Amino acid sequence: MKKYVSWNVNGLRAILAKDFLPFFKAQKADCFGVQEIKCQEGQVELELPGYYQSWSYAEKRGYAGTAIFSKEKPLQVLHGIGLEEVDKEGRICAAEFEDCWFISLYSINSQEGLARLGLREEWDAKLTAFLDELAKNKPVIVGGDFNVAHEAIDLAHPKENEGKTGYTEVERNDFSRLLASGFIDTFRYLYPNKTDVYTWWSYRERARLTNAGWRLDYFLVSDALKDKIQEATILDSVEGSDHAPITLTLS
């Protein structure tokens, strides 16, 4: 069995002052991906015995960024998908291992007024092509914040949020195309009808108190790994960020 964890930590330095390290150690993950680290090289000294650290920093200080902590040393690490405007934000950290690619992903947000929706469409298209290319050689595991609720079951108030950031027809269709290209949403594969399970809650609306959330964080795997999916969980009781950690276990 191999265990994978992904967490949008909403600021690595902030969460290190909370309970991140005890949580990390308790998970005993083979690969642990983090997103929205909001730090630059040298700003965090992280002691993780037994783990290799791979980082994708944003050029802009205190913004975005991703990382992977892995028991196995990566053969190589990629830091972009070929879309320069977004690649400089450190939104992808892709590590190649002997038997698979593991990717920590932080998709761009379409922002208020859908100001970045056009760029989001470009990102989605490039991302699908990038993942498809990697999957030609070995299976791909992608964990992260995709910034989209795919179906009505994936957010608490779908009607009220129709057409809004993270729940536009464009974003949802792009996600459907990514899955159709050869990927599986592992949580929905195991729990197709499970309701009221989310990974993000707005701080502004104190939404976690009423579970008015969105499922924005996913573990996707190549179709080739379908029969190896053992468990996919959302650890919604773990606090410290506005996102919950998610896990994936493969045989």
Secondary structure in CASP SS format (residue, H / E / C, confidence):
PFRMAT SS
TARGET T0000
AUTHOR 0000-0000-0000
METHOD secondary structure of the structure
MODEL  1
M C 1.00
K E 1.00
K E 1.00
Y E 1.00
V E 1.00
S E 1.00
W E 1.00
N E 1.00
V C 1.00
N C 1.00
G C 1.00
L H 1.00
R H 1.00
A H 1.00
I H 1.00
L H 1.00
A C 1.00
K C 1.00
D C 1.00
F H 1.00
L H 1.00
P H 1.00
F H 1.00
F H 1.00
K H 1.00
A H 1.00
Q H 1.00
K C 1.00
A C 1.00
D C 1.00
C E 1.00
F E 1.00
G E 1.00
V E 1.00
Q E 1.00
E C 1.00
I C 1.00
K C 1.00
C C 1.00
Q C 1.00
E C 1.00
G C 1.00
Q C 1.00
V C 1.00
E C 1.00
L C 1.00
E C 1.00
L C 1.00
P C 1.00
G C 1.00
Y C 1.00
Y E 1.00
Q E 1.00
S E 1.00
W E 1.00
S E 1.00
Y C 1.00
A C 1.00
E C 1.00
K C 1.00
R C 1.00
G C 1.00
Y C 1.00
A C 1.00
G C 1.00
T E 1.00
A E 1.00
I E 1.00
F E 1.00
S E 1.00
K C 1.00
E C 1.00
K C 1.00
P C 1.00
L C 1.00
Q E 1.00
V E 1.00
L E 1.00
H C 1.00
G C 1.00
I C 1.00
G C 1.00
L C 1.00
E H 1.00
E H 1.00
V H 1.00
D H 1.00
K C 1.00
E C 1.00
G C 1.00
R C 1.00
I E 1.00
C E 1.00
A E 1.00
A E 1.00
E E 1.00
F C 1.00
E C 1.00
D C 1.00
C C 1.00
W E 1.00
F E 1.00
I E 1.00
S E 1.00
L E 1.00
Y E 1.00
S C 1.00
I C 1.00
N C 1.00
S C 1.00
Q C 1.00
E H 1.00
G H 1.00
L H 1.00
A C 1.00
R C 1.00
L H 1.00
G H 1.00
L H 1.00
R H 1.00
E H 1.00
E H 1.00
W H 1.00
D H 1.00
A H 1.00
K H 1.00
L H 1.00
T H 1.00
A H 1.00
F H 1.00
L H 1.00
D H 1.00
E H 1.00
L H 1.00
A H 1.00
K C 1.00
N C 1.00
K C 1.00
P C 1.00
V E 1.00
I E 1.00
V E 1.00
G E 1.00
G E 1.00
D E 1.00
F C 1.00
N C 1.00
V C 1.00
A C 1.00
H C 1.00
E C 1.00
A H 1.00
I H 1.00
D H 1.00
L E 1.00
A C 1.00
H C 1.00
P H 1.00
K H 1.00
E H 1.00
N H 1.00
E C 1.00
G C 1.00
K C 1.00
T C 1.00
G C 1.00
Y C 1.00
T C 1.00
E H 1.00
V H 1.00
E H 1.00
R H 1.00
N H 1.00
D H 1.00
F H 1.00
S H 1.00
R H 1.00
L H 1.00
L H 1.00
A H 1.00
S C 1.00
G C 1.00
F E 1.00
I E 1.00
D E 1.00
T H 1.00
F H 1.00
R H 1.00
Y H 1.00
L H 1.00
Y C 1.00
P C 1.00
N C 1.00
K C 1.00
T C 1.00
D C 1.00
V C 1.00
Y C 1.00
T C 1.00
W E 1.00
W C 1.00
S C 1.00
Y C 1.00
R C 1.00
E C 1.00
R C 1.00
A H 1.00
R H 1.00
L H 1.00
T C 1.00
N C 1.00
A C 1.00
G C 1.00
W E 1.00
R C 1.00
L C 1.00
D E 1.00
Y E 1.00
F E 1.00
L E 1.00
V E 1.00
S E 1.00
D H 1.00
A H 1.00
L H 1.00
K H 1.00
D H 1.00
K H 1.00
I E 1.00
Q E 1.00
E E 1.00
A E 1.00
T E 1.00
I E 1.00
L C 1.00
D C 1.00
S C 1.00
V C 1.00
E C 1.00
G C 1.00
S C 1.00
D C 1.00
H E 1.00
A C 1.00
P C 1.00
I E 1.00
T E 1.00
L E 1.00
T E 1.00
L E 1.00
S C 1.00
END
